[in-house]
Amino acid sequence: MLAVMTSKGQVTIPVAIRHKLRLKTGDSLDFVLSKDERLEIIPTRMPVQSLKGLVPRPKRAISLKEMEAVIGMGGRS
């Protein structure tokens, strides 16, 4: 498939490729240039391990009984 680069250096990825790779707006792509000057474009997927630390630890430990009570109230504490 052929794509043309704009004066700003932008290239549109053909729709068939976007569908095949399940790409959507906001996805990241990694550009890898090989020694023989071939370009690979690899969609990057966020590994689940990268989510570690995203949510801060609670200030205090809560018991299972407390968790069940909050769940029973629909999440309202």
C-alpha positions, 0 to 999 in steps of 0.5 A: 500500500502506498502512502504520501508524506505531507510537508509536515512529515505526516503520513496517513496509515491506510484504513485496511492496516489500521483495522488489521492492527486494531489501531484507534485514535491515541494509540502509540506506534514505535518506529524501528529502522533496521540496518538495511534501512527498512522501517517497521511500525509496531503498535505499542500495547501497554503491559499490565505491569505498567499499571502498578502504582497508578492507584495510591495505597490507602492511608490505612488498611481496611478489613474485608468486613469494611469492604463488604459494607461499602460494596453493600452501600453501592460504593458510598462510604 
